[in-house]
Amino acid sequence: VDTEADYTFRILSDDGANVLIDNTLIVDNDGQHNVAEKSGPVHLVKGTHVITVDYFQSTGAVALQLFCKKAGGTETICPTHLQ
């Protein structure tokens, strides 16, 4: 993260997915379900953070996408470097 700011992370998944940042749960989209999306806010300080996506697939369709948005910015597919 280049600049301290508030961010929103959104995950779209078919079946369970959780987003953790520095081992803190930010988005809980767990459980067996059709394609569903959930989002969660987080304040990130400048520096390196560990982003973990836990995911499981049951039967049926497969879907997993992670998006992020800096406050005042545009949502994008989450890159490996947040500016």
Salt bridges, closest charged atoms under 4 A:
ASP2 OD2 - HIS81 NE2 2.89
GLU4 OE2 - HIS43 NE2 2.74
ASP6 OD1 - HIS43 ND1 2.66
ASP22 OD2 - HIS49 ND1 2.64
GLU37 OE2 - ARG10 NH1 3.17
GLU75 OE1 - ARG10 NH2 2.73
